[in-house]
Amino acid sequence: MIIAACFSNLNYLIEPSETLDPTDFYDSEKLLLTGIGINTRQFIEDRYIFKNGQTEDVPVGRIYGITGGYR
């Protein structure tokens, strides 16, 4: 099970005037993202084709998750 969260708080000390920034691009904002998921993973052994048959472990599996947030 995977649980994750992120919070960002962006504050501009000096904001440009309305004529220079009509779309409020430089407006202060807060962002909150959360997510939860289920992960299953197995490793299979594979060989490199171009590295003289050197072996490596390749992860194979599935992940189901949902992410939501507020800005």
SVG drawing of the C-alpha trace seen along z (x, -y; Angstrom):
<svg xmlns="http://www.w3.org/2000/svg" viewBox="-10 -49 40 63">
<polyline fill="none" stroke="black" stroke-width="0.4" points="0.0,0.0 1.3,-3.5 0.1,-6.7 1.5,-10.0 0.8,-13.7 2.3,-17.0 1.6,-20.6 3.0,-23.7 2.5,-27.3 3.7,-30.0 3.6,-33.6 4.8,-36.5 6.0,-39.4 5.6,-41.9 2.9,-41.4 2.8,-43.2 0.0,-45.7 -3.2,-44.6 -2.0,-46.1 1.2,-44.1 -0.4,-40.9 -4.1,-40.8 -4.4,-37.0 -3.1,-36.9 -0.2,-34.6 1.9,-35.9 -0.9,-35.4 -0.1,-33.6 -1.4,-30.1 -1.7,-27.0 -1.6,-23.4 -2.5,-20.2 -2.2,-16.7 -3.0,-13.4 -2.9,-9.9 -3.4,-6.3 -2.6,-3.2 -1.9,0.6 1.2,1.9 2.2,5.5 5.7,6.1 7.7,9.1 11.2,9.2 12.1,11.3 15.6,12.0 16.4,10.8 19.6,10.5 20.9,7.5 21.1,8.0 23.8,5.4 25.9,6.0 27.2,9.5 24.3,11.2 24.7,9.4 21.7,10.2 19.5,7.7 16.3,7.8 13.3,6.2 10.4,5.1 7.0,6.3 3.7,5.6 0.6,3.5 -0.4,0.4 -3.9,-0.9 -4.2,-4.4 -6.2,-7.5 -4.9,-11.0 -6.8,-14.1 -6.1,-17.7 -7.1,-21.3 -5.5,-24.4"/>
</svg>
